[in-house]
Amino acid sequence: MSTVRVIDTGVRPARWNLAMTAALAAAHRAGSGEVTLRFQRFPPSVLMGRHQVLHDAVDVEACRRRGVEIARRPTGGGAVYMAPGILAWDVVADRQRFGGRLALAAAAIGSGVAAGLSHLGAAAEFLPPNDVRCRGRKLCGTSGYVEGATLVFQGTVLIEFDAAAMAEVLILPGMTAGMLGKALIGLSEALERMPREGEVEGALADRIASTLGLRFAPDAPRAEEIALADRLHALEFGTDAFVTGEEAA
């Protein structure tokens, strides 16, 4: 049986994390052909969608006060708040594995995520187009994009979160911290315990791989992948021009 390569890059700066996703996608387009699942965590950060306007999506002054990094991801959608208590993941694969369609990738991978969290005891379910919910509240969000033959699909698992910080740094008209707290649920609340180290990653790797008809194989980032991520960070993702400039228009 073929494998899903599983790597974990730990807590890294937001802009570098996004550059690493782009590096893995570039390596796949160059012919690696691998299915890669990467886990990652962020310091307090706001990740804007690819086409959002900075001051429409983010309270920049609040981010400065809180020391929150602002980055722009290659996928669309709205801005999200990230912190070490939120687990992020990427799947990089051949688009034809999902019939070339993001909706089919969302259904397959989202169902795998829901199965993994349910295995832990969270009673999660995937709800199209891009949410995993538990007790009627959002536990995970997902998004993705396609470039050439490569599909990148990514998402987050709210293990624990700070609704007040989210409400302060994101521009969410009509949404208060209390409303966010009722709309979202952390995995620690759903399980009524804090997951053990590596527990969530293991469950997700197993069920995502199984959903794709594969098995997972733990691995480490390669030197050339990290070097490419560093270059992309220096040239694009890490620059203020990319985050705030006309490239996002």
N, C-alpha and C positions, 0 to 999 in steps of 0.2 A: 504494500500500500504506500502511496506517495505521502509526503509529509507537509505540514505547515511549519515553517521555521518560526520559532517564537523567541523574541528578544525583549529585553527590558533595559531601557536607558535611564531609569530612575528619575530623580528630580533635576531638571535642567532649565535654564532660562527659556521663557516662552518663545522668543524668536528663534532660538537655536532648535527647539523642539520641532517647530514648523519647518525649518530648513532640513532637519533630518527626515521628516516625512517626504519632502520633495526629493531628497537624495535617494531614498529607497525606491521611489517611483522612477527616478531617472535610471537607476541600476536595472530595474525591471524592463524598462523600455529598451535599454541597451542589450537585452537578451538574456538576463539571468533566468527568467522563466519561473522563478520561485514564487510560492505563496508565502508571504511574510506577515506575521502578526506581531506588532510592536506594542508594548506597554510603556507608558510614560506618565510622569507627574510634573506639575507646574508649581512654581511659587505663585503667590497672589498675582493674578494676571487677568487682563481682558483680551479675548481673542475675537476680533471683528471678522465678519464675513467678507469674502473677497471683494464685493462690490459696494460695501457700505461706506457712507460718508462719516468720517471720524466724529465730528461734533454733533451729528444726528444720532449717533449710537452710543457715545461714551462721554461721561462727565470727566473731562481731562483734569480739571482742578481737583476733583475728589480722588482721582487716581494718584495725583502728585502727593496729596495729603497722606494717603494710605501707603505710599510706596508701591503702587500696583503697576506692573509693566503692561504696556499696550502693544499688541502684535496683530498682524493681519494674516489670516490663514488662507490657503489656496482654494478652500471650498466656499460655497455660498452660504446663505442663511444669515441669521441674526447674531449679534454679539453675545458672548457667553463669558461668565466669570469663572475663573479656575483658581484652585488652591491645592495644596498637598493632599487634602482630604478627598479630592475628586480624582478618580482613576481615569486616564484617557488611553485609548487604543487606536491603532491603525491596522487595516488589512490592505495589503498590496497584492494584486493578483491579475491574472489575465481576464480581460473583460468578457471573453467568450465563455468563461466558466459560468457566467450569469446571463448568457444570451446577449451580451453586449448592453444590457439595460440596468441602469441604476436601481430601478424599482425592484427588479428581481434580486439584485445584490442586497438591497435593504431588507427584503423579506427573508432571504436565506441567513444573512449574518445577524440581523435583528432577532430572528427566531433562535439562533444559537446563543446569543447573549441572554435572552429571556430564559432559555433552558438552563444555562449555567447558573444564573441567579436563583432560579426556582430550585435547582439542586441544593443550593445553600439554605433554602427555606424561605425565600422571599415571595413566592407565588407571583412571579412576574409574567407579563405577557407582552408580546410585540403588537403594537397598534399602528398600521400604516398611516401616513407614509414613513415616519421616522422616529417614533417614540417607543420606549419600553416603559410600561406602567405597572404599578403595584398599589393595590387598594384605591384605585382610581386616581392616583397621583403620579406625576412624571418622575421616573427613577433614572432614565437614560435618554439622551438625545443622540441622533446620528446625522451624518451628511456624507456626501461623496462627490467624486468627479471622475471623468474619464479623459485620458490623453492617449491618443493612438490606441495601441492594443492593451494599455494598462488601465486598470481600475483601482482607485484609492477610495476606501470606505473607512470612516472613522467615527468615533463616538466617545461618550463619557459615561461613567457610572458615579452617581452621587453617593459616596460612602458616608460622608458627613459634609455639611455645607453651612455657610454663614449668610442667611437671608438678608440681614441688615447690610452687609458689605455689598452683596449683589445689588440691592436696591439703591445704594449710594453711588456706585460707580457706573452702572448701566442706566441709560436713558430709556425708561419703561413707562410711558405716559399712563397714568391711572393705576399703576401697580405699586403697592406698598410692600414693605418687608413682611407684614402679616399675611398679605395675599399670596406672596411668593411661598411663604412657609406652608400655606395650605395647598398650594398647587404642586409643590415638589415634595419628594420623600427621600431621605437618605437610607442607604442600605442598612446602616447601623440601627436606625429606627425600625425598619421593616423586619430585621432579624431579632431585634431587642437585645443586641450585643454588638460589640465591635469585632469585625472579622479579623482572624489571625493573619499575620504577615504572609503574603503569598497565596492566601486562600482564594481570594476572588480571582486573581490572575490564573490560578490553576483550573478553577471551574470554567472560566471563560475559554481558556485555551482548549480544554477538552471538548466542550460542547460546540464551539465554533468549528473546530477541526472535524468533529463528527458530522456536523450539519453539511460540511463540504465533502463528506466521504473520504476524509483523510485522517491521519493521526498527527499529533503534534510532537515536535522535536525541539527541546530547548537549545538555544544557540546564543551567540554574543555578536554585537555589532562588529563588522569587519573594519580594518584600518582604512580601507579605501572609501567605505561608506561614511565614516566619520570625517575623513578629509574632504569629501565632497560636501557634506553638511556644513563644514566650516567655511568652505568657499562660497556656498550659496548664502550662508548667513552674512558673510562679509560683503557680498556683491548685491544682495537683494533683501532677504527676509529680515536681516538685522539692521537695515538702514531706516532712518526716519523718513526718507523720501518714499520708501515702499509703504510704510504704515500710514503716512499722512498725505502723501503726494498724489499727483494726477494719475499715476499708474493704476490706482484703484477706481478711477472714474469709468 
